[in-house]
Amino acid sequence: MCSEIDGKVMTLNEAIRKFVDDGMTIYFGGFGQHTPFAAVHEIIRQRKKNLTITRAAGGIIFDQLIGAGCVEKVISSHVWNFVGPTPAYAFRRAVEKGQPKIEIDEDSLLSLNMRYLAGALGLPFMPIKSVMGTAIFERGMGKYYRTIDCPFTGERLCLLRAINPDLGVLQVQRVDRDGNAQVWSVRGDSKHGINACERVIICAEEIVGTEVIRADPDRTIIPGFRVDAVVEEPWGGHPDYMQGCYDRDLEYYSMYGSETRTPEGFEKFLQEWVYSVDNRKEYLKNLGVERLMKLRARHVLSAPVHFGYR
């Protein structure tokens, strides 16, 4: 049961329980910001298994999912810890030692963006040239790459197979109760990735009235009719930043790298930051008020534009 019987608004626990099944392919949005950390932690808490996870830049949300035993396959360009950058140690153990054993489809940042774009447009593939001649191209041939002679120029092109994940999860600045979700600043692959998904969970810093969305429509990244669940989850993107809300928590990234170098350290991390907290509010208590205030963004407004409405 949802918190609101006749609407999409629900708790994160409800959304993950209702829409995330074992064995799914899940797209996680975000490129530096808009990263759905709170949703990832809830997936780990609910011990979902055998997931195929995809994102242009995996980051430590993938490291956490892998180390927690939730993942069967990764589709990404890289998985690392942002600070340094330094290794993501759970991912490294999986690749080097098979602990846990996972399958990896490595792609380039551009190729993944184009594959998401194809999926969002309802196309089976997207042509590209830049990946040809690389080791990534050789590994992907026959799986998600094909070649073709252009019917107009005769030039040899690579065709990238579209990605249409079963589910997409994204943290945004604001959303209305219908699911019309808005972001600003860096979008990365989020717009095309989330629109390529069959079902969508939107986590937001705040739920606003539809009139707020309509007053600034250019910021809408996905329309409400494509969204299945709406979750109000302030600070849900921490430790990444959310433009206009909070800064990136570099202290967290450094701590994460130090504590997860060993399997024992990783398990200790999960116990402290995921399993021992029931929700994001308890997670924020672990961070403490002083740290949150240090990260909170100061109030700076952009210049308004005239949309001609009267």
Residue pairs with C-beta under 8 A, 6 or more apart in sequence:
1 14
2 8
2 9
2 10
2 14
2 18
3 9
3 10
3 11
3 14
4 10
7 177
7 230
8 177
8 178
8 179
8 227
8 228
8 229
8 230
9 177
9 207
9 230
9 231
9 232
10 18
10 229
10 230
10 231
11 231
11 279
12 38
12 39
12 42
12 203
12 231
12 233
12 236
12 279
12 280
13 42
13 46
13 279
14 229
15 39
15 201
15 229
15 231
16 39
16 42
16 43
16 46
16 48
16 201
17 46
18 229
19 167
19 199
19 201
19 228
19 229
20 26
20 43
20 46
20 48
20 167
21 48
21 166
22 48
22 49
22 50
22 51
23 49
23 50
23 51
23 72
24 48
24 51
24 52
24 165
24 166
24 167
25 51
25 52
25 53
25 54
25 165
25 166
25 167
26 51
26 52
26 53
26 54
26 165
26 166
26 167
26 168
26 169
27 54
27 55
27 116
27 163
27 165
27 167
27 168
27 169
27 193
27 194
27 196
27 197
28 35
28 36
28 39
28 40
28 53
28 54
28 55
28 61
28 62
28 168
28 169
28 170
29 35
29 36
29 55
29 168
29 169
29 170
29 171
29 188
29 189
29 190
29 193
29 194
30 36
30 55
30 59
30 61
30 170
30 171
30 188
30 190
30 237
30 240
31 56
31 57
31 186
31 187
31 188
31 189
31 190
32 186
32 188
32 240
32 241
32 248
33 185
33 186
33 237
33 240
33 241
33 242
33 243
34 170
34 171
34 172
34 183
34 186
34 187
34 188
34 190
34 237
34 240
34 242
35 59
35 61
35 171
35 237
35 240
36 61
36 169
36 170
36 171
36 203
36 236
36 237
37 61
37 171
37 236
37 237
37 238
37 239
37 240
38 171
38 203
38 233
38 235
38 236
38 237
38 238
38 280
38 283
39 169
39 171
39 201
39 203
39 231
39 233
39 236
40 61
40 64
40 65
40 169
41 64
41 273
41 274
41 280
41 283
43 51
43 65
43 70
44 64
44 65
44 68
44 70
44 270
44 274
44 275
45 274
45 275
47 68
47 69
47 70
48 70
49 69
49 70
49 72
50 71
50 72
51 65
51 70
51 71
51 72
51 73
52 71
52 72
52 73
52 74
52 75
53 62
53 65
53 71
53 73
53 74
53 75
53 76
54 74
54 75
54 76
54 112
54 163
54 165
54 193
55 61
55 62
55 76
55 189
55 193
56 76
56 77
56 109
56 112
56 113
56 116
56 188
56 189
56 193
57 76
57 77
57 78
57 109
57 188
58 74
58 76
58 77
58 78
58 79
58 80
58 88
58 91
59 79
59 80
59 81
59 82
59 88
59 240
60 81
60 82
60 88
60 253
60 256
62 71
62 74
62 76
62 79
62 88
62 91
63 79
63 81
63 88
63 89
63 90
63 91
63 260
64 90
64 270
64 274
65 71
66 74
66 79
66 90
66 91
66 94
66 100
66 102
67 89
67 90
67 91
67 93
67 260
67 263
67 266
67 270
68 270
68 274
69 100
71 100
71 102
72 102
72 103
73 102
73 103
73 104
73 105
74 91
74 102
74 103
74 104
74 105
75 105
75 107
75 112
75 163
76 105
76 106
76 107
76 112
77 106
77 107
77 108
77 109
77 112
79 88
79 91
80 86
80 87
80 88
80 91
81 87
81 88
81 253
81 256
81 257
82 248
82 253
83 250
83 253
83 254
83 257
84 257
86 257
87 257
89 257
89 260
89 261
89 262
89 266
90 260
90 266
93 99
93 263
94 100
94 101
94 102
95 102
95 104
99 263
105 140
105 143
105 144
106 136
106 139
107 115
107 136
107 140
107 144
108 130
108 131
108 134
108 136
109 189
110 128
110 130
110 131
111 128
111 130
111 131
111 136
111 160
112 163
112 189
113 189
113 192
114 126
114 128
114 160
115 126
115 144
115 160
115 161
115 162
115 163
116 163
116 189
116 192
116 193
116 196
117 126
117 192
117 196
118 124
118 125
118 126
118 160
118 161
118 162
118 163
118 196
119 162
119 163
119 164
119 165
119 192
119 195
119 196
119 197
120 191
120 192
120 193
120 195
120 196
123 162
124 161
124 162
125 146
125 159
125 160
125 161
125 162
126 159
126 160
126 162
127 148
127 150
127 157
127 158
127 159
127 160
128 157
128 158
128 159
128 160
129 155
129 157
129 158
131 137
131 140
131 145
131 158
131 160
132 147
132 156
132 158
137 145
137 158
141 147
143 161
144 160
144 161
145 158
145 159
145 160
145 161
146 158
146 159
146 161
147 156
147 157
147 158
147 159
148 156
148 157
148 159
149 155
149 156
149 157
150 156
150 157
162 196
163 196
164 196
164 197
164 198
165 193
165 196
165 197
165 198
166 197
166 198
166 199
167 197
167 198
167 199
167 200
167 201
168 193
168 194
168 196
168 197
168 199
168 200
168 201
169 200
169 201
169 203
170 181
170 190
170 194
170 200
170 201
170 202
170 203
170 221
170 222
171 203
171 204
171 205
171 233
171 236
171 237
171 242
172 181
172 182
172 183
172 202
172 203
172 204
172 205
172 221
173 182
173 183
173 184
173 204
173 205
173 206
173 242
173 243
173 244
173 245
174 181
174 182
174 204
174 205
174 206
174 207
174 208
174 212
174 213
175 181
175 182
175 202
175 204
175 206
175 207
175 208
175 227
175 230
176 207
176 208
176 209
176 210
176 212
176 213
176 224
176 230
177 207
177 210
177 230
178 210
178 224
178 225
178 227
178 230
179 200
179 202
179 222
179 223
179 224
179 225
179 226
179 227
179 228
179 229
179 230
180 210
180 213
180 220
180 222
180 223
180 224
180 227
181 202
181 204
181 220
181 221
181 222
181 224
181 227
182 213
182 216
182 219
182 220
182 221
183 190
183 219
183 221
184 219
184 243
184 244
185 243
185 244
186 243
187 221
190 221
191 221
191 222
194 200
194 221
194 222
195 222
195 226
199 228
200 222
200 226
200 227
200 228
200 229
201 227
201 228
201 229
201 231
202 222
202 227
202 229
202 230
202 231
203 231
203 232
203 233
203 236
204 230
204 231
204 232
204 233
204 236
205 232
205 233
205 234
205 235
205 236
205 237
205 242
205 245
206 232
206 234
207 230
207 232
213 220
215 307
217 307
233 280
234 245
234 280
235 245
235 246
235 280
235 284
235 292
236 280
237 245
237 246
238 246
238 249
238 252
238 284
238 287
238 295
239 248
239 249
239 252
239 253
239 256
240 248
241 247
241 248
243 297
244 297
244 300
245 296
245 297
246 292
246 295
246 296
246 297
247 295
247 296
247 297
249 291
249 295
251 291
256 269
258 265
259 265
259 266
259 268
259 269
260 266
260 269
272 286
273 283
273 286
277 283
277 285
277 286
284 292
